[in-house]
Amino acid sequence: MQRINDYDRFYVADPDFFEVPDRIPDGDTRLSFFSADVPAGWRRAENGWWVRLSPSAEAGPEQGWMIHVSVAEHLVERTVEIVGGYCLNHSIGFEGIRSRRAARALNAKRADRRRSGRLMTLFPADEARFTTALLDLDTLLKGQPGPYALGALRHGSGPLYCRYGSFAPATETDEHGEPVSRLRCPDGRLVVEDSAPVFRPPDWVSVPEVLDADLRAMRETVQGGLPYRIERALAITNAGGTYVAADRLTGARVVLREARPYAGLDERGEDAVTRLDRHRAALERAAGLDYVPELLECRTFGEHRFLVEEFVEGVPLSLSMLAGLPLLTHQEAVRDSGDVATYTKWAMDVLDQLRDAVDGLLGRGIRLGELDPENVVVRPDGRVALVDLESATSLDDDRAPAADDPQFCVPAGVRGAAAHDHLINRLRLWLFLPLPYHERAKVRTLSEAVTRHYPVPPDFGANLVRVLGCSDPDSAGDALDRPEANWPEIRDSLIRGIHAVATPHRRDRLFPGTPTTPTTIGGHPLGYGAAGVLYALGQAGAEIPEEYVGWLAKAALDDPAPLPGLYDGLHGVAFVLDHLGHRETALTVLDRSRPLDETARSADLNGGLAGIALNLLHFARVTGDEEMLARAVHLGDDLAVRVRDGLPATPGGPEPYGLLHGPTGPALLFQHLYAHTGEPRYLDLADTALRHDLDRCVTRPDGTVHLFDGTRYLTYLHGGSNGLAFVLRNQLRHRPAPDLRAALDGIRRACQPACVHNAGLFRGRAGMIATLAELGFAEDGPAIRDQVRRLAWHARRRHGHLVFPGFRMRRLAMDLATGSAGVLLALGAAFGERTGVLPHLDSRTATTDPPEGGR
């Protein structure tokens, strides 16, 4: 499953779209060493940012002791020349970073800390050559500074790090999509290589004698320790960690900030230590102010810099806001309570305090470049504290900070009091409507929404527009935020926006989308790839070039490791090809999936047996193929055994839940099997499966129904209560039940909050629109219109076309799950053009009365 931090690597290469890091535009910083011709007797291979040179005459071992070279950014080019030349002269295979820009990205604050700093890696053929190379390079590079290569043992005081591992590039991924390498044990078994950020060679491997002194030095450093006991981590990045700790002598709680030298580079090339020193200097200048923590001490341990400061009891402003934000609940319930007025009073008080806090810093000669709500703590008594001053500079500084996300930053050219005014107004807008925006024109749209929903002062919106510098009209928002939206105009603009960014010349993707793993983006699948976009275009009645269809079929048939699933694999592609009128090609793709179908381990709709069986049932119906029908029934009967006790949890994970990954997917299959066979047992099974998810649902005080996963109340179509609505509706048609009807009514209410972070179909506002539209209750018409108008809060223009951002709102996406294609489908349903928002959810199939006598 994709984790939040996994998206960071996809922001590096393109300012508009999620993009694989390999495509970073670094042509002007390529290292000359790797641009030269390959010497005779050597072979060259490129993989992402890496260039590997290997002696042609040697196959080389598959694993062994390797040497990593890690130097500061300004030394990269010269070091590659020295080490690369040494390897060529001594016939040692090696790989290195291809450019200076890639080297900075490899060592950035949000980079993978396990691989950061490993600018070059040598693969000596045996231990003797490893020892010789290590000693020789230590002489050549002695004293060169650089970031610590985590997971390896440092040799001496220089830039060389050693570990035992696989010499082959990783070809597998783990459950999070992270690259995985394997080592061969002495008995011949293959085991996963340890990727922990500590030096820990395999049990069967002896550490070479040349590393004995280094091993002793490492153990002595560890035994020395810090006089603080870590209690929990607040954040861990490649730059270091921030921890809550306790003094080992007094037990007093403190915050411990760690900075790794030469690591965690920002866009200016400044490292973590530079930023920590800036934070320390600001705390010293601000000493005595109530709004900042007290600086206790600074110390160095294992070459890492540590700053110890007062622990400020409280919660981040981001969590305080979510706990009370009234726009997250059903709007009728909000209007009937005093929540809006109470929240408005609280928010205005917080803003007044923040104004006092930044004025206090201004009086000490400090100008902040960033004011992120994650770095504002609200104490139990309501007082606020600023706990991160890394962006603090002098009053005359007018540079924009080198921050990861510009949302809470000062733009270039603003200094002193004006900079703080800008930051406060950024938070002023965010506290009432916490949605990211990347176009200044959006300020007017969002501020008008705030004044509609909250009793703020009359000049609230005008001040936001003035301070945040919005002058241009929000043409994207204006197209949606009107009493009567022009659907043909919106539809055509969305379609043109999708066509404008198609890349049929690329093999990895046809349309830009949201990443699905830390290493993949786009591809052919229905959920996040080309099949879903073409499905949406087809449902909207758009013309689909044959080039697109050919790309989709080729990508599915050429995939070296295809998955069979409906949303993540070949079955989804087959369905879309058939839907677009290419049945023969669809059957060819389906035939390729056949040997994979019953190897699917999960039971779900997304990539498991429920989705596969539903698709087989569809093709059996449209082709009359009895063998496909028999396979679908067989899979359904297999699932019947699984769902009686609930779907099993994946190892180390929670019990699956929801439409795409939980028992509601099999429930949908059983409804289709009932419609086809007339066997009542399938309705019984559908009821059993559906109730496994309903048992996890909670009715909130505002009457909304959410699926509770143990920590969060989930609403969205992907894994929340919205996804249950489609199957609930089908079940109620055949088996009316008061509790099911009450659950459906509560889910409909849950589709109506004003504030929804994402725009997309699977986990955003478009999914709520699609759910209400597909359910078809006349009384939900006003709610649908409201949600369509609120899409204006997310909508953007690119080259004049209407487009939408993908998950997390940081980059544009076209895919079905998170981007423009999903919004297109939802709006089509809202304006009554199509039914069946997603494949096999069409009520005309799942709720059809079965033929008399069954099949």
N, C-alpha and C positions, 0 to 999 in steps of 0.2 A: 504494500500500500504506500502511496506517495505521502511523504511527510512534508510539513510546511516548509522546513528549511531546504528541502530538495528542489524547490522552485528557484532558489537563488541563482543556481548555475545557469539557468535559462534566460537570465536578464543581461548577461554579459555581452552577447554578440550582436544584439539588435535592439534599438531603442523603441521600436513599435510592436514587434511580435516576439513571442517565445521562440527561442532559437537554440539549437544545439551549440554548446561552447566551441566545438571544433571549427565553426564558421566565423569565428571572431575575425574582424577585418584587421589583419596584422601584416599585410604585405610590405608596408614601409618599415617594419621593425624586424623583419626576418633576419636570422643570424647568418652571416656570410659563410660560416663553416659548413652549414648544412645546405647551402645553395651551390656549393662547388660540385664538380663532377665526382662521381664515386670512383675511388681508386680501383685499379685492376685487382681482381681477386677478392673483391668485396661486393656484397649485395645490400641493397637499401630497401627499407619498407617504412611507410608512413601510417600512423594510427592516431587520428585526432591531432593533438598538439605535439605528438612525439615523432621523432625520426630515429629509426633503428638501423645501425650498420653492423653487419656480421661478416666474418670471414667466410667466403664462399666454400672453401675446401673443408670446413669443419661443420659437422652437424651440431656439435656442442651438447652438453648435458641438459637435461630437462629441469634441473633444480640445483641449488647450491648456495654458497656464500656470495653475496653481492655487495657492491659498494655504491652508496648514494653520495652525490656531491651536492652540497647546499651552500650557496653563497648569496650575499646581498645583491640587490637588483643592479647596482652600478658595476658589479664585477662579472655579470653573467657572460657577456660576449667574450671577454678575455679568458675566462675560466673554461668555456667550451673549447676555445682554440687550444689551450694547454692540454686539457684532458683528452679531447678528441684526437689531437696529434699523438699523444702518448699511446692511446689505444690502437691507432693505426700502425704505429711503429712496433707494437708488441703483440699484435694479432689478438686483441681482446674485444669481443663483441660488446656493444654499448648502445644506449639510446639517450637522446637529449631533447630538451624543449626546443621548439622550432623558432621562437621569436621572443623579443624582449616583452612585447605586450602579453603574450601568452604566459611568460614567466611571472609577470605581475598578477595576472588573473589566477594563476596556480597558487599564489601566495596571498590572495586577497582575504579580507576579513571574513567573508562568507564562504570561502573555498573549503573543500574537503580537508580537514586538518590532518587526516591520516596520510594524505599524499602530498601535502604542502611541503615545499622546500626541496623536494626530490627532483632537482633540475636535470641531473644526469644520473644514470645507473649503469654500472659496469657488471658484466657477467663473466668473470674469470672461469676458465675451464676446470680448474681444480684448486685445492686448498693452497698448494705451493704458489701458483700464479696469483691467487688472491692475496697472499702474504706479501709477495714481491710488489704487486701493484699498489697495495695499501701503503707500504713503506716509501715507495718511490713518489707517489702522489702527495704523501704527507710532506716530503721535502719540497716538492714543487709548489704546494699551496699553503704551506704552514702559516697559521695565523690569519688566514682569510676569514672575515666574519660572515655569518649567515644564520638563517633561522634553524632551530633544532628540528631535525627530521624525526618526528614522533614514530615510535614503533621500532626504532633502530638504535644501535649502540654507537655513541660518539667515540671516534678514535682521537686521542690526544685532545688538543685545543683547537684543531683546525676544522675544516668544513666537510670531513669525511665521516660517513655513518655506515654501519655494517649490519646486515641481518641475513638470515637464511630464508630463502623463498623460491618460488617458481620462477624460472627464466622466461616462460612463455607468456604472451599477453593474455589477460583474462578473457575467456569466451563465454562464461556463465555469469548469471546474476542471482542474488539472493532474493528473499521475499520482498525486499524493499527496492529491488532493481539495482542494488549496488554490485559492482563487478566482484566476482569470486574467482580465486585461483585455487588449484589443488596441488597437494604434495603427495608423492608416493612414499608410503611407509616401507621399512625394510622387508615386510612380508608381502609387499606388492599392492596393498590396498591404497586407494586414493582417498585422502581426507582433505577437508576444507582448510586452507591456510589461515592461520590466526591473523586477523587484521586489527587487533587491539592496538591503541596508541602507546604501548609499552613494549620494551624489548623482552621477548619471550620466545626463544627458539624452541623447535619441537623437542620432545623428550628424548628422542633417539639420536639427537645431533650433539656432538661435542663442540664447545666453543674453541676456535683456533687459539693456539698459544699466543699469537701476536696480539690478541685482545685481552689477555689476562689483566694487565694493568688498567685497561679501560673498564673492565668489569668490576674491579675493586673500587675504582673511583666512583662508579655509578652507585654501588651499594653504600659507600660512605656518605654520599650526598643524600640518598634516601633516608639513611639512619639518622642523619642530622635533623631533618624535619623542620617544620614551622611550629612556633609556640601557639598554634591555633588548631582547633579540631573542626574540620569541615562538617557542617550539618546538612546542607543541601545546596544545590547549584541553582542560581537564578538564571544564568545564561552561560553557555559554552560555545565559543566560536574558534576559528583558527587564530584569532588575535589573543585568546586566553579565556579565562573564566571569571565570572562574578559569583561569589559564594556568600551564604550566611554561615558564619563560623562562631566558635566560642573560644575565649581565652582559656588555655589549658590550666592556668593558675587561678584565675578569679572566676571563671565561668561566664564572664560578661560577653554578651553577644555583640558581634561586629560584622561589618561587611568587608570581605576580602576581595580586592580587585587584582587580577593577574594580567600582566602584559608580557607577551613573548617578543623578545627583541628580533627585529628584522622580519617579523611575521605580521599577518593581518593588515596588509597594505591597503590604503584607500586609493581613490582616483588620482591623488597628487603624489602617491608613492610614500606617504608618511606611514610609519609602522605603529604597532600597538603601544610601544614605549613612549613614542612622541606624543600620542594622544593622552596616555595616562599622565605624563608630565604636565600636559596642558590642564587636565582635570585637577591635578594636585595644586598647581599654581593658582588656579581659580579658587579652590577651597581655601587656600592660604589668604588670598586677598579678600575673600568673603567671610572670613572668620568672625564669629559673633552674630551673624545674621540668623534669624530664627528659621529661615526658609531653606537652609543648606545644612548637610550633616557636618559634624566636627571631624576634622582630619586628626587621626591618632598617631600614625607612623608610616614610614616607607622603609622597605628593606628588599634585599636581593637574595634569592634562593635558587640554586641551580641555574643561575644566569637569568632567571625570569624575575621581572620587577613586580613587587607586590605593594599595594597601597592598602592601608587599614583605616577604616573610617567608622564613624558612629552608625549603628544599626537603627534605621528609622522604622518604627513599628507602623504598619498600615498596609494598604493595598494599592496597586497601580491605578491611576486615574482611568485607564482603559477598562478595568474591571468594575470600578465604582460606577462608571457611566452605564455599563451594560446592566448592572443590578437595578437601576431605576428608570432606564429609558422607556418612556411610555409608548413610543412608536413601534415597539417590538410586540405589542399585544393587540388584541382585537379592538378596532377603533370605536365601536359602539360602547364597549366596556370602558374604554378610556374616557370618552365624553361624559359617561355617567359617574365618574369618580373625580376626585380632586388631584389625581396623579400628575396631570399636565402642569397645573399651577405649582404643585410641590416640587416637581423636578425643575421647573424653570427657576424657582427661587434658589434651589440648591446650586444649579449650574451657574447662575449669575454670581453667587457668593464665591464659588471656586474661581471664576474668572477675575473677580475683584482681588482675591488673594494672589493669584498669579501675576496680576498687574503690579501689586505691591512688591512681589518677589523680584520681578525683573527690574523694577525701578530701583530696588535696593542694590542689585548687581550693577546697574548703570552708575549708581553713586560711588561704587568702588572701581569704576573704570573698566567694567566687564561688559562686553557685547556678546550675546549668545547667537550662534548661527542656526541652532536647531532646538526645538522644544517639543519633544515627542511625548505623548501621554503615557507611554510605557515608562518614562523616566520622571514622572510626577507621581509622588506617593501621597495618598490621602490618609492622614493619621486617624486613629479611632475617634478623636475629638473633633474631626472635621478640618483641622489645619492641614495645609499642603506643604510639601517639601520638594525641592528640585535635587534629584540625587545623581544626576549625570551632567557634568559641565565640560565634557570633552570638546564641545564646539566653541568654548569660550575663547574670545580673542580681544584685541584692543578696540576701543570705540571707533577709531577711524578705519577699521577693516571693512571693506565693502565686497569681499568675495563671498560667493555661495559656498557653503560647507561641502566637503567631499563626502556626502552621506549616501547611504544605499537607496533611500526612498526620499524624494524631494517634497513629500506632502507636508511635512512639518518644518520646512527649512526656509531660510531667508533667501530670496533670489539675489543674483549678482547686482551690485550697484546700490545696495541699501546698507546704511551704517547707523550706529548709535541708537538713539531713541526710536527712529523710524523702523529699524530692524526689529526691535522688541514689539512695536505696535503691530507689525506684520505677523509676528509669531502669535501674539495674543489673539488676533483676529482669525488666524488659521484655526486655533483651538476653539474660538467662539463659534465658528461654523460647525466644526466637528462635534462639539459637545451636544448639539441639538440634532444633527443629522450626520452620523459618523460614516460617511461614504467617501472613499478616495476619489479625487478628480485630477485630471492631468491637463485640462484646458481651462484657462482663466475665464472663458466665456461661461463655464459651468457655474461659476460663483453666483451669478444672477439667478439662475434657475434654482439652485439649492437654497439660496437665501430667501427667495420668494416662498419656497416650500416651508421653511422654518417659520416665517411670519404667518402662514396659513394655519400651522399646527400648534403654535405656542403663543402665550400672551407676553411676547417680548415687547420692549419699548418701540414706539412708532418708527424711530430712525434706525432700528437694528439692521435691517437689510441694506439700507442706503449706505450706512457706515462700512459694512462688509464690502460692498461693491467698490466704494471709494478707496479703502485701504488696500484691498487685495488686487486692485488695478484691473478691474474688468471693464472693458469698453465695447467689445464686439458682441453682437447678438449670438445666442446659442442656437444656431440653426438646426442642430441635431435634436436638441430638446424641444424646440418649438414645433417640430414635425409631429411630436407625440403628445405634448402637453397642450391639448386643445379639446374643447367640448366634443367636436366631431372630427376625429382623425381621418385623414385621406388615405385609406388603406391601399388602394392601387399605387399611390405615390410612394408610400412607405415600403410596400412589397418590392416595387421595381428598384428602389434605391438600395435596399438590402441585397437584392440579387446582383445588382451591378457591383456592389462592394465586395461580394464573394468572388465574382468573376475576376475582378481587378487584381486580386492577390493570388490567383491560381498559379501554380508552378509545375506544369506538366513535364518540364525538363529535369526536375529533380526526382531522384529515385526514392528518397526517404519520405517525402510527403507531397501531396497534391495541393493541400491548403494548410495554412498555418493554424495551429490549435494549441490547446493546453497540454503540457506534458503528462504522461501517464506513469512514468517511472523516472528515476534520476538519470537515465541514459536514453530514453526514447521519447519521441514526439511525432505526432501525425501518423503516417502509415495508412493502411487500408481499412481498419476496423470501423464498425458502425458507430460506436460510442464516441470516439475521439478522432477518427480518421476520415478518409475520403468517402467511404460508403455512407456515413451519416450525413455529410454535406450534400451528396447527390440525392439521397432520399428526401431531404428537406427541399431541395430545388425542384425535385419531381412533384412533391406534394403541393408546392406553390405554383405549379404550372409553368415553370421556367424552362427555357430551351437549354438542353444539356449537350454540349459538344461531344461528338464521338471520341474525340481525343481524351476526354475525361473518363469515359466508359472503358476505353482501351487501357488507360493507366490503371484503373481500379482492378480490372481483370488480370492484367499482367502482374501487378503487385501481389495479388493474392496467390496466383499460380507460381510465382517465382520465389515467394517467401521461403527461405531455407529452414525455418523452424516455425511453421504456422501453428496457431491455436485454433481449436474447432468452434469456439463459442459464438453466441449470437451477437453480443456487443463487443467482444474482443477478438473475434476470429473469423473463420471462413463462412460460417452459417449466416452471419450478418451480411457479408458481401454477396453471398448467393441470393439472399432475400432481395436485396436492393437491385441487383442485376435483373432478377425476374420482374420486380416491380417496375423497372424501366423498360421492359419489353425485350430483354435479352435472355430468354429462357435457356437456350442451348448452352450459352456460356455459363449461366447460373448453375446448370446441372453439372457442367464440367468442374466448377469450383466445389460443388456439393460432393461430387465423387472423390475429389481430393481429400475432403474432410472425413470421408467414411471410416478409414482405419483409425482416425483419431477420436471419433465420437465417444466410444465407450471407454477411452482412456481418461476422459474428463473426470477429475476427482470430486469436484464440487457438485452440489445438487441445484445450484442457483440459476437464475435467469441470465445473468450477465455473461458468464463464460462456462456454465455448467450444463447438467443434463436437462434441466427444465427448459432452457432456451433452445437447446438442440432438438429436444422432442417437439416443442412447439413448431419449430421450423420444418421438421420432417412432416408433421401433420399438415402444415400449409402446403408443402409440395405434393403430398399424397392427395390432397383435395384438388389441386389445380392440374395435376397430371394423371390422376387415377391410378397411381402406382401403389399396388397393394403391399408390396414389400416394404416400401417406406412407411406405410400405415402400420404394418406389423412392428417395425422397429420403434416407431413412436409409442405404440401401446406397451411394448416391452420396457422401454425406458420409463414410461409412466408407472408401470407396475413395480419397477425397481425403486422408484422414488417413493411409492406408497409405503414401503417398509421403512424408509428413512424418516419420513415426516411425522410418523405417529408419535415419536418421542422428541421431536424437534431436531433441527439440523445440528450436526456436531460442530463444535468449535474447531478452527484450525489450530494446529500446535502453537501454543504460546499466544493465541489470539482470543478474542471474545466470541461468544456465540453469535452467529450471523443473524442479521435482522434486515427487514425491509423488502422492497420490491425486487431490487436487482441482486442482492446478495443473501437474502433471508428466505423464510418459508413462504412469503407471499408470492414469489415467483413460481414455485411448484403449485400453489393454489390456483394460479392462473392456468397452468397446464391442465390441471384436473377439470377445470371448468370447460376448457376446449374439448377435452376427451369426453366429457358428458354430452356436450353439444353434438359430438360426432357419433357417439355410441348409444346414448340414452341410458347408460347404466347408472343407477342412483348412487352406487358406491363412490363414484367419482365426485359427486357433490358432497358426500360425507367426508371424503378426503380433503376436498377444497376447504370445507368448514374447519376441519382439524388443523390444517396447515395455516390457514388465515388466523385462527385464534391463537396460535403460538406468538404471532406478532402483536395481535390485539392485547394479549396479556402483558406486553411490555409498554402499552400505551397508558398515558396519564392524562386526565382531564384537569386543566389548569383553572384557577379561579375565574378567568374570563370566559370559560366555556369552550376553549380551544382544546383540541386533542393532539398530543405530541407523542412520538415514540421515544421512550427514555432508554438510553443505552447504558445507564449506570452513572453517568456523569453529566450528560447533556440532554436537553429536550430537543428532539430532532423533528423538523417539519418537512424537509424537502422531499422531492420525488425520488431522489437517488436512494436514500436510506432512512427516510423519515415517514411521518404519517401520510403525507400527500400520496406517496406511491401505493399505499393500501387502498386509497379511495376507489381506484379503478376496479379492483377485484372485489371490494365490498359492494359496489354498485351491481356487479354481475351476480354476486351471491344473493343479494336481496331480491333480485328479480325472481329467482327460483325458490328461495327459502327466506321469506320475510321474517325478521326477528327484531324486537324492539331494541335490544342492545346493539345490534349491528347498525340499525338506523340512527341511533343516538351517536355512535362512533362516527358515522359518515357526516352527520350534521356538525359535529365538533371539528372534524377535519376541514370541512368547508369554511368554518370560522377561522381556522388556523391559516387559511390561504389569503387572509386579508390584512396582515400588518402593513403599516406604511413603510417602515424601515427594513429593507432587505439588502444585505451587503452585496451580493452578486446578482448579475442579470440573467444568468444562464438557466437552461432547462432542467438539468439534473439537480443543481444545488442553488437555485436562485429564483428570482421573481417570475421568469418565464415559465418555470414549472408550476407555480401557483396559478398563473393565468391559464395554462393548458389544463390543469386539473379542474378548475371551475368551469371552463368552457366545455370540456368533455363530459362532465357530469350533467350539464344542461339544465340546471334549476333556474327557472325564470327569475326568481327573486335574487339570484346572484349577479344579474346583469349590471347593476351599479358598481358592485365590487370589482367586476372584471374591467369595467371602464376606468375605474380609479387606478387599478394596477397597470393597465396599459399606459395611462398618462404618466405614472411614476417611472416607467421605463425611460422617460426623459432624463431622469437623474443619472442614468448610466450611459445613455447613447452618446456616440461621438461621430465625427465626420473624418473621413480620410479621402483626400482628393475629391471632395464633394459628395462622397457616398456615405450612406448610413452604415455604421459598423458598431460592434459591441466588444467590450473587453472580456477576456476569459477569466478563469478562476483567480481570485485575489485582486482582480481589477488592475493589475500592473501592466499587462500587455493585451493587445487585441488578439482575438481568436475567432475562427470561423466554424469550429467543430459543433457537432450536434449537442454534446453534453454541456458545454460551457459558453459557447460563442454565438455568432450571428445566425448560424443555421438553426440552432435550437430556438432562438427568439423568433425567427421566421416561421417555424412550425407552430409555436405557441400563438403568434398573432393570427396565423391562418385559421386556427381553431377559434380564436376570439371573435374574428369577423365572419365566422360561419362558412368558410370556403371548403374545409375538409374535416372529416372525422378520422379518428384513429391517429392520435398524436405520435405514438410509437408503434412499431410493428407488433401485431398480435394483441394490442390493447383495444382494438376496434370493437366496440360493443355489438356490432352487427354479427360478429363471429362468435364471441364467447358467450353471448346471451341468447343465441338462436335456439329455439326449441329443437330437440333432437328429432330425427326422422322416426316415424312410427316403426316399432319393432327393432329399434336400435340401428345398427349399421345397414 
